[in-house]
Amino acid sequence: MNWISNYVRPKIRALVQKDTPDDLWVKSPATGQMIFKKELEKNLWVCPYSGHHMRISARKRLETLFDDGDYTLVELPKTITDPLKFKDLKRYTDRIKDANAKNEDKEAIIVARGTMGGMQTVVAVFNFSYMGGSMGTAVGEGLLTAAKLAVLQEAPLLVIPASGGARMQEGILSLMQMPRSIIAVDMVKDAGLPYVVLLTDPTTGGVSASFAMLGDIAIAEPQANIGFAGKRVIEETIREKLPEGFQTAEYLLEHGMVDMVVHRHDLRDTLIRVFNLLTQKGPSAEILPLKGTEETKEETAEKNNPVE
């Protein structure tokens, strides 16, 4: 019996477990079903059974949007790592080290440029796995860099937030990024360029209270949680039960807070169509005079073909 327990069983167990990856299956947070990871990746991390949109990495997001998945990362300005020497249960510097060890990108935002439908586009995308996508000074610098690049290249700017809000470890400096992000938005709009926001799960706190709700067009993924304060906090404050589905993308669409809710499979085509519409110059059809007006053919022709 000892020979079987001490020798045979360990050998069999080693043979069975040798080539089995630890992350072969992923559990759907919506249904609890186990999904083959390769199938999930092929489906852009959308549950094939319930349609639940799981969170995806910032770089994976860029691959799904740019032509042929090809893009160039933009180097962001360096910022002070721990301006307030902050410490709660852990030192802020230790939290940053932990986040850096778990992520390929070393901040909660990355900026990239490339083409979408052949059009030069600048994209700033948040990485929720980096300290909850929280907005600190580095994120503010990233948004300003993206805006400046969009203006320089005369390209649309797409921002994709996925954030719990401002980064508490940077105190007032993190809150200052809210007006700075609005300055970045104004730079793009003053240049007459499209500024579009793709709201993903979650978009909350200071992020939703600033640049995230200022897009020319606001697009959201299905069932994304979008709001400022959490549902429980609001209920405790107003002492009322909130409606079913409150703060979901669909609820906000119904109440006019977002313009459209788009499935992840259709996002790229939708964004390209929106950019084309927003950058189109001049009328898309011949201008005709209103009935009852006395307008000559020469005046109509002049309107349709204005002199530069």
C-alpha positions in Angstrom: 0.0 0.0 0.0 2.9 2.4 0.8 4.4 1.7 -2.6 1.1 2.6 -4.3 0.6 5.7 -2.2 4.2 7.0 -2.2 5.2 6.1 -5.8 2.5 5.1 -8.2 -0.1 7.8 -7.3 2.4 10.7 -7.5 3.7 9.5 -10.9 0.1 9.2 -12.3 -0.8 12.6 -10.9 2.3 14.2 -12.4 1.5 12.7 -15.8 -2.1 14.0 -15.7 -1.3 17.5 -14.5 1.9 18.1 -16.4 0.5 19.8 -19.5 -2.7 21.3 -18.1 -2.6 25.1 -17.9 -4.0 26.8 -14.8 -6.1 29.3 -16.7 -7.7 26.9 -19.3 -11.2 27.9 -18.2 -12.8 31.2 -17.2 -15.9 31.5 -15.0 -18.5 33.9 -16.3 -19.4 36.5 -13.6 -22.9 36.8 -15.0 -23.9 33.1 -15.2 -21.3 31.2 -13.3 -20.7 29.0 -16.3 -17.2 27.8 -17.1 -16.0 29.0 -20.6 -13.1 27.7 -22.5 -10.6 30.6 -22.5 -9.6 30.3 -26.2 -13.3 30.4 -27.1 -13.8 33.5 -24.9 -10.8 35.3 -26.4 -12.1 34.5 -29.9 -15.4 36.1 -28.9 -13.7 39.3 -27.6 -14.3 38.3 -24.0 -18.1 38.3 -24.4 -19.9 35.4 -22.8 -21.3 33.3 -25.6 -24.2 32.2 -23.5 -25.4 35.4 -21.8 -23.8 38.1 -23.9 -22.1 39.5 -20.8 -19.2 41.9 -21.7 -16.2 41.0 -19.5 -13.4 43.5 -18.9 -10.5 43.2 -21.3 -7.0 44.6 -21.2 -6.1 48.0 -22.7 -3.9 46.5 -25.3 -6.5 44.0 -26.4 -8.9 46.8 -26.7 -6.6 48.6 -29.1 -6.1 45.5 -31.2 -9.8 45.2 -31.7 -10.2 48.8 -32.9 -7.2 49.7 -35.1 -6.8 48.5 -38.7 -5.2 45.1 -38.7 -4.7 45.5 -34.9 -1.7 47.7 -35.7 -0.9 50.7 -33.6 1.9 52.8 -32.1 2.1 53.5 -28.4 2.8 57.1 -27.5 5.3 57.9 -24.8 3.8 59.8 -21.9 5.5 62.4 -19.7 7.1 61.3 -16.5 5.3 62.3 -13.3 6.2 62.3 -9.6 5.6 58.8 -8.2 4.5 59.7 -4.7 4.0 63.4 -4.3 2.3 63.2 -0.9 4.4 60.4 0.6 1.0 58.7 1.2 0.5 55.6 3.4 -2.7 53.8 4.4 -2.6 50.0 5.0 0.4 50.0 2.6 2.7 52.7 1.3 1.6 54.2 -2.0 5.0 53.3 -3.5 4.4 49.6 -2.6 1.0 49.7 -4.2 2.6 51.0 -7.4 5.3 48.3 -7.3 2.5 45.7 -7.0 0.6 47.2 -9.9 3.7 47.4 -12.1 4.5 43.7 -11.4 1.0 42.6 -12.5 0.7 44.8 -15.6 2.7 45.2 -18.8 1.9 49.0 -18.8 3.1 51.0 -15.9 0.1 53.3 -15.5 -3.7 53.3 -15.6 -3.8 54.8 -19.1 -2.1 54.2 -22.4 -2.2 56.4 -25.5 -1.9 55.0 -29.0 -2.1 56.3 -32.6 -3.0 54.4 -35.8 -5.7 54.2 -38.4 -9.3 53.2 -38.1 -11.0 52.7 -41.5 -8.0 54.3 -43.0 -8.4 57.5 -40.9 -5.7 58.6 -38.5 -7.0 58.3 -35.0 -5.7 58.9 -31.5 -7.0 56.6 -28.7 -6.5 56.9 -24.9 -7.6 53.8 -23.1 -7.8 53.0 -19.4 -6.4 49.8 -17.8 -8.8 48.9 -15.0 -6.4 46.2 -13.7 -3.9 48.9 -12.8 -5.2 50.2 -9.4 -8.8 50.2 -10.6 -8.0 52.5 -13.5 -7.8 55.3 -11.0 -7.1 58.8 -12.2 -3.9 60.4 -10.9 -1.5 63.0 -12.3 -0.1 60.4 -14.8 -3.6 59.9 -16.2 -4.1 63.7 -16.5 -0.8 63.9 -18.4 -1.9 61.1 -20.6 -5.2 62.8 -21.6 -3.4 66.1 -22.3 -0.8 64.2 -24.5 -3.6 62.5 -26.4 -5.4 65.8 -27.0 -2.2 67.6 -28.2 -1.4 64.7 -30.6 -4.9 64.6 -32.0 -4.8 68.4 -32.7 -1.3 68.0 -34.2 -2.4 65.2 -36.5 -5.9 66.7 -37.1 -7.3 63.4 -36.0 -10.3 62.3 -34.0 -9.7 61.5 -30.3 -11.3 58.4 -28.8 -11.2 58.0 -25.0 -12.1 54.7 -23.4 -12.5 55.0 -19.6 -12.7 52.1 -17.2 -12.1 53.6 -13.8 -13.2 53.7 -10.2 -12.5 57.4 -10.1 -9.8 59.7 -8.7 -6.8 58.1 -7.1 -7.1 58.8 -3.3 -3.4 58.3 -2.7 -2.7 61.5 -4.6 -5.3 63.6 -2.7 -6.1 67.0 -4.2 -3.6 66.4 -7.0 -5.9 63.7 -8.4 -8.9 65.9 -8.2 -7.0 68.6 -10.1 -6.9 66.2 -13.1 -10.7 66.7 -13.5 -10.4 70.3 -14.8 -7.1 69.4 -16.6 -9.0 66.6 -18.5 -11.7 69.2 -19.5 -8.9 71.4 -20.9 -7.8 68.5 -23.0 -11.3 68.0 -24.3 -11.6 71.7 -25.1 -8.4 71.6 -27.1 -9.8 69.0 -29.4 -13.2 70.6 -29.8 -11.7 74.1 -30.4 -9.7 72.5 -33.3 -13.0 71.3 -34.8 -12.1 67.7 -34.3 -14.3 64.8 -33.1 -14.1 63.8 -29.5 -15.8 60.5 -28.8 -16.1 58.6 -25.6 -16.6 54.8 -25.3 -18.0 54.1 -21.8 -17.0 50.7 -20.5 -17.5 48.9 -17.2 -17.0 50.7 -14.8 -17.0 54.4 -15.4 -17.5 56.1 -12.1 -16.4 58.9 -9.7 -14.3 61.8 -10.9 -13.9 60.2 -14.3 -17.6 60.3 -15.0 -17.8 63.8 -13.5 -15.3 65.2 -16.0 -14.2 64.2 -19.5 -16.1 60.9 -19.7 -19.5 62.6 -20.1 -18.4 65.4 -22.5 -18.1 63.4 -25.8 -19.6 64.7 -29.0 -21.0 61.2 -29.1 -21.3 59.0 -26.0 -21.2 55.3 -26.8 -21.5 52.5 -24.1 -21.0 48.8 -24.0 -24.0 46.7 -22.9 -24.6 46.5 -19.1 -21.7 48.8 -18.3 -21.9 50.4 -14.9 -21.8 54.2 -15.4 -22.3 56.8 -12.7 -20.8 59.0 -10.0 -21.5 57.5 -6.5 -22.3 53.9 -5.9 -25.9 52.7 -5.9 -25.8 51.7 -2.2 -24.4 55.1 -1.2 -27.2 56.9 -3.1 -29.9 54.7 -1.6 -28.6 55.4 1.9 -28.4 59.1 1.3 -31.9 59.6 -0.2 -33.5 56.7 1.7 -35.2 55.4 -1.3 -35.0 52.2 -3.4 -33.4 52.9 -6.8 -35.0 51.6 -10.0 -34.0 48.2 -11.5 -31.0 48.5 -13.7 -30.0 52.0 -12.3 -26.6 53.2 -13.6 -26.5 50.6 -16.4 -25.7 51.6 -20.0 -29.3 50.7 -21.0 -30.8 52.8 -18.2 -28.7 55.8 -19.2 -29.6 55.4 -22.9 -33.3 55.4 -22.0 -32.9 58.6 -20.0 -30.8 60.4 -22.6 -27.4 60.3 -20.9 -25.7 58.2 -23.6 -26.3 58.2 -27.4 -26.1 54.5 -28.1 -25.3 51.1 -26.6 -23.2 49.0 -29.0 -22.2 45.3 -28.8 -18.4 44.9 -28.6 -18.4 43.0 -32.0 -19.9 46.1 -33.7 -17.9 48.8 -31.9 -15.1 49.2 -34.5 -17.5 49.6 -37.5 -19.7 52.0 -35.4 -16.8 54.2 -34.4 -15.5 54.4 -38.0 -19.0 55.4 -39.2 -19.2 58.0 -36.5 -15.8 59.5 -37.2 -16.6 59.7 -40.9 -19.9 61.5 -40.2 -18.2 64.0 -37.8 -15.3 64.8 -40.2 -17.4 65.1 -43.3 -17.0 68.5 -44.9 -19.9 70.4 -46.5 -23.4 69.3 -47.3 -24.0 65.6 -48.2 -26.6 66.6 -50.7 -27.6 69.5 -53.0 -29.1 72.4 -51.1 -32.6 73.3 -52.5 -34.5 76.5 -51.8 -37.5 76.4 -49.5 -40.9 76.4 -51.1 -42.2 79.9 -51.6 -38.8 81.6 -51.6 -37.6 83.6 -54.6 -34.2 82.3 -55.2 -32.5 82.3 -58.6 -30.6 79.4 -60.1 -27.4 81.4 -59.8 -27.9 81.9 -56.0 -28.7 78.2 -55.6 -25.5 77.2 -57.5 -23.5 79.6 -55.4 -24.7 78.0 -52.2 -23.9 74.5 -53.5 -20.5 75.6 -54.7 -19.2 78.3 -52.4 -16.2 80.3 -53.4 -13.2 79.5 -51.1 
